[in-house]
Amino acid sequence: MNCILLRYGEIGLKSKGTRLYFEKLYTRAIKEALERNGITKFILKNLGGRYIVETSENFALEVLRKVPGIESVSPAVKIKFNDKNDLLETLREFSGLAEGKKYAVKAKRVGKHEFTSQELAKEAAGIFYEKSNGVDLSDPEITINLEIRNKECFLYTENLMGIGGLPAGSGGKVLALFSGGIDSPVAAMQMLKRGCKVDFMLVDLLGEKTGNDVLDIYNYLINQYAYNYKPKFYLVDGKKIVEKLKKEVDGRLRQIALKILFYKLGQKIALQDGQEALVTGEALAQKSSQTLTSLSFIDAQAGMLVLRPLVGMNKNEIVKIAREIGTLPASEKVKEYCNLAEGKVSTAPSEKDLLGIPDFSMDVENAVIKVYSGIAEVEEEKATADLSGEFLTVDIRAKHLQEENPLGADLSLPYPFVLEELDTFKKDKKYLVICDFGAKSENIAYLLQKKGITAVGINLKNYLKYFKNNIKKSV
């Protein structure tokens, strides 16, 4: 591989003027993604609806798959040629691709050539035949694709899905009501895929530890998936609000009252900072406060557009996405406030119930809001890893970060390549897995735990604070 082919989806359906604007955002995000991950030596070209990145860094493939707007990617070999015979001669260097396999060759062209796509595919197929297990056009084990662009041929065998959607910055600006639980990161991710600039608001009901845990998930999300803007995180101190709710609101209405308050706080921030809509992780009928009647009742108090990208999903579908984007293990550790409602919760509130909910306008006006811009520095004061005795350290940070700031870890396995090495971990060892913000390391630790292996995930800051100088090496 010496290059990566990039494909977009919905951008191609836009009018010419809109498409050019979207392509500008698309290329800007690609460059930012590569540079953010330490890939500074690359060439990005627009081949006319098809983009190509030339780089020698293998992990660029996984970086690009997480950029909104990229529908799919293919690791490829770029071959320059003068004529058909010249191209066919070069293709002989790759004759081993179909060794022992049933195969097919597909070709398509852009530009003027003295041969057709069908002619090229037929003649190229003969090159791979001798070492293969025969041609199979209906269900091949490997498909060798030849994409011709004028005097360049791109040979590839894989078509890997990206996250798709629209390029960052094309969909407006929204504010996600963010708890860090399983649902809200997925909802934020869905809006990032729609090209939105997503900011985040947490109403912290439990104190500093919960705020820190949620900030770790926020840091992970924006570092992996947010481009073309600098996200903001609004941390609202909600402890006094809870006290007021308990004193002044009937137990069956407290969940609904709390949501109305969240919306009011979100509206205040949006009016000040220009977010055009609120985003929540609510799904229809998932909880007692998420019936149609309840959602309609709450919306009437919101004062602005509320988007619910998960509204038609069930919990299993949401959990699957959380696992795919890497937030599930960290979200499962976030504590929820569970001591609010008393007795049966109202699932069909009425206008009469509204009279039982106090005016929170002064609480909203006087709310203490701490604002983080970009990656948040989390003030950790917790004992983070439950490991005793001897253990091995595993650094899964990006390769360039390992090189710039080596930790002297026992194992250096950059994410996502560590996923291919999970079977090499031993059940008689203990592992401390380290990454930038904790979400990736907790995900790897979770996968190892499922294999019966003792493992704990930790972020870099806590590793340096609690473990770097006090490590007992496993032998």
C-alpha positions in Angstrom: 0.0 0.0 0.0 1.3 3.5 -0.9 -2.0 5.4 -0.9 -5.6 5.3 0.4 -8.7 5.9 -1.8 -11.4 7.9 -0.1 -15.1 7.9 -1.1 -17.9 10.2 0.0 -21.6 9.4 -0.1 -24.2 12.1 0.3 -21.8 14.9 -0.8 -22.1 13.6 -4.4 -25.9 14.2 -4.4 -25.5 17.9 -3.7 -25.7 20.7 -6.4 -22.5 21.8 -7.9 -22.1 24.9 -5.7 -23.1 23.1 -2.5 -20.8 20.1 -3.4 -17.8 22.4 -3.8 -18.4 23.9 -0.3 -18.9 20.5 1.2 -15.7 19.2 -0.4 -13.8 22.1 1.1 -15.0 21.1 4.6 -14.3 17.5 3.7 -10.6 18.1 2.7 -10.1 20.4 5.7 -11.3 17.7 8.1 -9.1 15.0 6.4 -6.0 17.2 6.8 -6.8 18.0 10.5 -7.4 14.3 11.3 -4.1 13.3 9.8 -2.1 16.1 11.5 -3.8 15.6 14.8 -2.5 12.0 14.8 1.0 13.0 14.0 0.9 12.3 10.2 2.5 15.3 8.7 3.9 13.8 5.5 1.1 13.1 3.2 -0.4 14.3 -0.1 -4.1 14.8 -0.5 -5.5 14.9 -4.1 -9.0 15.4 -5.5 -9.2 13.1 -8.6 -12.7 14.4 -9.5 -15.2 13.0 -7.0 -12.6 10.5 -5.7 -9.9 11.6 -3.2 -6.6 10.0 -2.5 -4.2 10.3 0.4 -0.6 9.3 -0.3 1.2 8.4 2.9 3.5 5.7 4.2 1.8 5.6 7.6 -0.4 2.4 7.9 -2.5 3.7 10.8 -3.7 6.6 8.6 -6.4 4.1 7.4 -8.0 3.8 10.8 -7.7 7.6 11.4 -9.6 8.4 8.2 -12.4 5.9 8.9 -13.4 8.1 11.8 -13.8 11.3 9.8 -17.4 12.3 9.3 -18.2 12.4 5.5 -15.9 9.6 4.5 -18.2 6.7 3.4 -15.5 4.2 2.7 -11.7 3.8 2.3 -9.5 1.4 0.4 -5.7 0.8 1.0 -4.3 0.8 -2.5 -1.2 0.7 -4.7 -0.8 3.5 -7.2 0.6 2.4 -10.5 1.7 4.9 -13.2 1.6 3.6 -16.8 2.0 4.7 -20.4 -0.3 2.2 -22.2 -2.2 -1.0 -21.5 0.8 -3.3 -22.1 2.8 -1.2 -19.7 0.1 -1.5 -17.0 -0.3 -5.3 -17.5 3.4 -5.8 -17.2 3.4 -4.0 -13.8 0.4 -6.0 -12.6 2.5 -9.2 -12.9 4.3 -8.0 -9.7 1.0 -8.6 -7.8 0.2 -12.0 -9.3 0.4 -13.6 -5.9 -2.7 -11.7 -4.6 -5.1 -14.5 -5.6 -2.8 -17.3 -4.7 -4.9 -20.3 -3.6 -8.2 -18.3 -3.8 -11.1 -18.0 -6.1 -11.0 -14.5 -7.5 -12.5 -11.8 -9.7 -11.1 -8.8 -11.4 -13.1 -5.6 -11.8 -12.0 -2.5 -13.7 -13.4 1.0 -14.2 -12.0 4.0 -15.9 -12.1 7.8 -16.0 -10.5 9.5 -18.9 -9.6 8.5 -22.5 -7.9 5.2 -23.1 -7.3 2.9 -26.1 -8.9 0.0 -24.2 -12.2 -0.6 -22.5 -12.8 -1.5 -18.9 -14.0 -5.0 -19.9 -10.9 -5.6 -22.0 -8.6 -4.6 -19.2 -10.4 -6.8 -16.6 -10.3 -9.8 -18.9 -6.6 -9.5 -19.7 -5.6 -8.6 -16.1 -7.5 -11.7 -14.9 -5.2 -13.9 -16.8 -2.2 -12.6 -14.9 -3.7 -13.9 -11.6 -5.0 -17.2 -12.9 -2.0 -19.5 -12.6 -1.5 -19.2 -8.8 -5.3 -19.0 -8.0 -8.0 -21.5 -7.3 -10.0 -20.3 -10.3 -12.2 -17.4 -11.3 -15.5 -16.9 -9.5 -17.4 -13.8 -10.6 -20.5 -14.5 -8.4 -18.8 -15.2 -5.0 -15.1 -14.6 -5.1 -12.8 -15.0 -2.1 -10.9 -11.9 -3.2 -11.8 -9.2 -5.7 -9.0 -7.3 -7.4 -10.2 -3.9 -8.3 -8.4 -1.7 -10.9 -9.5 1.9 -10.9 -8.1 3.8 -13.8 -7.8 7.6 -13.6 -6.1 8.9 -16.8 -2.5 7.5 -16.7 -2.7 6.2 -13.1 -4.2 2.8 -11.9 -5.2 2.2 -8.3 -5.2 -1.5 -7.3 -7.0 -2.5 -4.2 -8.8 -5.5 -2.7 -10.6 -4.1 0.3 -13.4 -1.6 0.7 -13.6 -0.6 4.4 -16.6 1.3 5.7 -16.1 4.7 7.3 -18.6 6.5 9.5 -20.2 8.2 6.5 -22.6 11.1 6.8 -21.7 14.7 6.1 -18.4 16.7 6.5 -17.8 18.4 9.8 -19.2 21.9 10.0 -21.8 21.5 7.3 -24.8 20.9 9.5 -24.9 23.8 11.9 -24.2 24.1 15.6 -26.0 22.1 18.3 -25.8 21.6 22.1 -25.9 18.0 23.4 -27.4 17.5 26.8 -24.6 15.1 27.9 -24.6 12.7 30.9 -21.8 10.5 29.7 -24.1 7.5 30.1 -24.6 5.0 27.2 -27.1 7.0 25.3 -25.8 10.6 25.2 -22.4 9.9 23.6 -24.2 7.9 20.9 -26.7 10.8 20.3 -23.7 13.3 20.1 -22.0 10.9 17.7 -25.1 10.8 15.4 -25.1 14.6 15.1 -21.4 14.7 14.4 -22.1 12.3 11.5 -24.7 14.7 10.2 -22.0 17.4 10.0 -23.0 19.3 13.1 -20.6 21.2 15.3 -21.6 19.6 18.6 -21.0 21.3 22.0 -21.7 19.5 25.3 -23.5 20.4 28.5 -23.4 18.3 31.7 -25.6 19.2 34.7 -23.5 17.6 37.4 -25.8 16.3 40.2 -23.2 14.1 42.0 -20.0 16.1 42.3 -16.5 16.2 40.9 -15.9 12.5 40.3 -18.8 12.2 38.0 -17.8 15.4 36.2 -14.3 14.0 35.6 -15.6 10.7 34.3 -17.8 12.5 31.8 -15.1 14.8 30.7 -12.9 11.8 29.9 -15.6 10.6 27.5 -16.0 14.1 26.0 -12.3 14.3 25.5 -12.3 10.9 23.7 -15.2 11.7 21.5 -14.0 15.1 20.3 -10.4 13.8 19.8 -11.6 10.9 17.7 -14.6 12.4 15.7 -14.9 16.2 15.9 -13.2 18.3 13.2 -13.3 21.8 11.7 -14.2 23.5 15.0 -13.2 23.7 18.7 -15.9 22.1 20.8 -17.0 23.5 24.1 -18.1 21.6 27.3 -20.4 23.4 29.7 -20.3 22.0 33.3 -23.2 23.1 35.3 -23.2 22.7 39.1 -26.6 21.0 39.8 -26.3 20.0 43.4 -28.4 22.8 44.8 -31.0 22.3 42.0 -31.5 18.7 43.2 -32.0 19.9 46.8 -34.7 22.3 45.6 -36.4 19.6 43.5 -36.6 17.3 46.5 -38.1 19.9 48.7 -40.6 21.5 46.3 -41.6 19.0 43.7 -43.9 16.0 44.1 -41.9 12.8 43.8 -43.8 11.5 40.8 -43.0 14.7 38.8 -39.3 15.1 39.7 -37.9 13.4 36.7 -39.9 15.5 34.3 -39.2 18.7 36.3 -35.5 17.9 36.1 -35.6 17.4 32.3 -37.4 20.7 31.9 -34.7 22.4 33.9 -32.0 20.8 31.7 -33.7 22.2 28.7 -34.0 25.6 30.2 -30.3 25.6 31.1 -29.5 24.4 27.6 -31.6 27.2 26.1 -29.8 29.8 28.2 -26.4 28.6 26.9 -27.7 28.3 23.3 -29.0 31.9 23.3 -25.6 33.1 24.5 -23.4 31.0 22.3 -25.4 30.4 19.1 -26.3 26.8 19.2 -29.4 26.3 17.0 -30.9 23.2 18.7 -30.6 20.9 21.7 -29.7 17.3 21.3 -30.7 14.5 23.7 -30.2 10.8 24.0 -33.9 10.1 24.6 -35.5 7.1 22.9 -39.3 6.7 22.7 -40.7 4.6 25.6 -37.2 3.6 26.9 -38.0 5.2 30.3 -41.1 6.3 32.1 -40.4 10.0 31.3 -39.9 9.2 27.6 -43.5 8.5 26.6 -45.0 10.6 23.8 -47.1 12.5 26.3 -44.1 13.2 28.5 -41.8 14.3 25.6 -44.5 16.5 24.2 -45.1 18.0 27.6 -41.3 18.7 28.1 -40.9 20.1 24.6 -43.6 22.7 25.2 -41.4 24.1 28.0 -38.1 23.9 26.0 -38.3 27.1 24.1 -36.2 25.9 21.1 -35.8 23.0 18.7 -35.0 19.6 20.4 -33.4 16.8 18.3 -33.6 13.2 19.4 -31.4 11.1 17.0 -32.0 7.9 19.0 -35.8 8.3 19.2 -36.6 5.1 17.2 -33.8 2.9 18.5 -34.0 0.2 21.1 -31.4 -0.2 23.8 -29.6 -3.0 22.1 -29.1 -0.9 19.0 -27.8 2.0 21.1 -25.4 -0.3 23.0 -24.1 -1.7 19.7 -23.2 1.8 18.4 -21.6 2.7 21.8 -19.4 -0.4 21.5 -18.5 0.5 17.9 -17.5 4.1 18.7 -15.5 3.0 21.8 -17.5 4.7 24.6 -19.4 1.8 26.1 -17.0 0.6 28.8 -16.3 4.2 30.0 -20.1 5.0 29.9 -20.9 2.0 32.0 -18.8 3.4 34.8 -20.5 6.8 34.9 -22.8 6.9 37.9 -26.4 8.1 37.4 -28.4 10.1 40.0 -31.0 7.5 41.1 -32.4 8.9 44.3 -34.7 11.5 42.8 -38.2 10.2 42.1 -40.4 8.8 44.9 -43.2 6.4 44.2 -44.7 5.9 40.8 -43.3 8.3 38.1 -45.8 10.2 36.0 -45.8 9.0 32.4 -48.7 11.2 31.2 -48.2 14.7 32.8 -50.9 17.3 32.2 -51.1 21.0 32.3 -52.3 20.7 35.8 -49.1 19.0 36.8 -47.2 22.0 35.4 -48.6 24.0 38.3 -46.7 21.6 40.7 -43.4 22.4 39.1 -41.8 25.6 40.6 -40.4 28.5 38.5 -36.7 27.7 38.0 -35.9 30.9 36.2 -33.7 32.3 39.0 -31.9 29.0 39.3 -31.2 29.0 35.6 -30.1 32.6 35.7 -27.7 32.1 38.6 -26.4 28.7 37.6 -22.7 28.2 38.1 -21.3 27.1 34.7 -17.7 26.2 34.0 -16.7 26.3 30.3 -14.0 24.1 28.8 -12.8 24.8 25.2 -11.3 21.9 23.2 -9.6 19.1 25.2 -10.4 19.6 28.9 -7.8 19.3 31.5 -9.4 17.1 34.1 -8.4 17.6 37.7 -8.2 14.0 38.8 -8.2 13.2 42.5 -9.3 9.6 42.5 -7.4 6.4 43.0 -7.9 5.1 39.5 -6.8 1.6 39.0 -7.7 -1.4 41.1 -4.4 -3.3 40.7 -2.2 -4.7 43.4 1.0 -6.7 43.2 2.9 -7.0 39.9 1.5 -6.1 36.5 2.5 -5.3 32.9 2.0 -1.8 31.4 0.5 -1.5 27.9 0.8 1.8 26.0 -1.9 2.0 23.3 -1.5 5.6 22.5 -0.9 6.6 18.8 2.5 5.7 17.4 3.7 9.3 17.1 2.8 10.0 20.8 4.7 6.9 21.9 7.7 8.2 20.0 7.4 11.8 21.2 6.8 10.8 24.9 7.9 7.2 25.6 6.6 5.7 28.8 8.9 2.7 28.9 5.9 0.5 28.9 6.2 -3.3 28.8 4.1 -3.4 25.6 3.6 -0.7 23.0 0.6 -1.5 20.9 -1.0 1.5 19.3 -4.7 1.5 19.0 -6.5 0.1 16.9 -3.7 -2.5 16.2 -3.8 -3.7 19.8 -7.2 -5.2 18.8 -5.4 -7.7 16.6 -3.1 -8.8 19.5 -5.7 -9.5 22.2 -5.1 -13.3 21.9 -1.5 -12.8 22.9 -2.3 -11.5 26.4 -1.9 -14.1 29.1 -4.4 -15.1 31.8 -1.7 -15.5 34.4 -0.6 -11.8 34.0 -2.2 -8.5 35.1 -2.3 -5.6 32.7 -2.5 -1.8 33.1 -3.6 -0.3 29.8 -2.8 3.3 29.1 -4.2 5.8 26.6 -4.7 9.6 26.3 -8.1 10.0 27.9 -9.0 6.6 29.4 -11.9 5.6 27.0 -9.8 3.5 24.6 -7.8 1.9 27.5 -11.0 1.0 29.3 -12.4 -0.5 26.1 -9.3 -2.7 25.7 -9.4 -3.6 29.4 -13.1 -4.6 29.0 -12.3 -6.8 26.0 -9.5 -8.5 28.0 -11.8 -9.0 31.0 -14.2 -10.8 28.8 -11.4 -13.3 28.0 -10.9 -13.8 31.8 -7.8 -11.6 31.9 -7.2 -9.1 34.7 -6.8 -5.7 33.1 -7.6 -2.1 34.0 -7.7 1.0 31.8 -6.3 4.3 32.8 -5.7 7.7 31.2 -2.2 9.1 30.7 -2.5 11.8 33.4 -3.5 9.3 36.1 -0.8 6.8 35.0 1.9 9.5 35.4 0.4 10.6 38.7 -0.3 7.3 40.4 1.8 4.6 38.7 4.8 5.9 36.7 7.3 5.9 39.6 5.7 3.2 41.7 5.4 0.2 39.3 6.1 -3.4 40.3 7.0 -5.2 37.1 5.4 -8.5 36.4 7.8 -11.3 35.4 
